[in-house]
Amino acid sequence: MYEVFIVACLVARPVECQTFELWPQQYADLQHCSRAAPLTVTQWGIRRTNWQIKEWKCAQKAEVI
């Protein structure tokens, strides 16, 4: 299963970054994840205005850890 991971930094402290796992969004394959993720990432950013998204990716959890 593939999940969406976001790297975001605090707007007030741009050097303080964190990786977020957008669980429970899980996708059967990388292609499906890549098509669906942009909307999910945008919605996440709209709800968390104190974070600035630097990058995102679709990956299996084992690839990120």
C-alpha positions as CSV (number, residue, x, y, z in Angstrom):
1,M,0.0,0.0,0.0
2,Y,1.1,3.5,-0.8
3,E,0.6,6.5,1.4
4,V,1.2,10.3,1.0
5,F,4.0,11.9,3.0
6,I,4.5,15.6,3.3
7,V,7.6,17.5,4.4
8,A,6.5,20.8,5.9
9,C,8.2,23.6,7.8
10,L,6.8,26.0,10.3
11,V,6.1,29.4,8.8
12,A,7.4,31.1,11.9
13,R,10.6,28.9,12.0
14,P,11.4,27.8,8.4
15,V,14.3,25.7,9.6
16,E,12.0,23.6,11.8
17,C,10.6,20.9,9.4
18,Q,8.7,17.7,10.0
19,T,7.5,14.8,7.9
20,F,3.8,14.0,8.1
21,E,2.1,10.8,7.1
22,L,-1.4,11.4,5.7
23,W,-3.0,8.4,7.2
24,P,-5.5,6.7,6.6
25,Q,-5.2,7.7,2.9
26,Q,-3.8,4.5,1.4
27,Y,-3.6,3.6,-2.2
28,A,-3.1,0.2,-3.9
29,D,-0.5,1.4,-6.3
30,L,1.9,4.3,-7.0
31,Q,0.0,5.5,-10.0
32,H,-3.3,5.9,-8.1
33,C,-1.5,7.6,-5.2
34,S,0.2,10.1,-7.6
35,R,-3.1,11.0,-9.2
36,A,-5.0,11.5,-5.9
37,A,-2.3,13.0,-3.8
38,P,-2.3,16.6,-5.1
39,L,-5.8,17.3,-3.9
40,T,-5.1,15.6,-0.5
41,V,-1.9,17.6,-0.1
42,T,-3.7,20.9,-1.0
43,Q,-6.4,20.2,1.5
44,W,-3.9,19.4,4.2
45,G,-2.1,22.7,3.6
46,I,-5.3,24.7,3.7
47,R,-6.2,23.3,7.1
48,R,-2.7,23.9,8.5
49,T,-1.8,27.5,7.7
50,N,1.1,27.6,10.2
51,W,3.0,25.0,8.1
52,Q,4.5,25.5,4.6
53,I,4.7,22.4,2.4
54,K,8.2,21.9,1.0
55,E,7.6,18.6,-0.7
56,W,5.4,15.6,-0.8
57,K,5.6,12.1,-2.2
58,C,3.8,8.8,-2.5
59,A,5.7,5.9,-1.0
60,Q,5.4,2.8,1.0
61,K,5.9,3.4,4.7
62,A,9.0,1.2,4.8
63,E,10.6,3.5,2.1
64,V,10.3,6.6,4.2
65,I,11.4,5.3,7.7
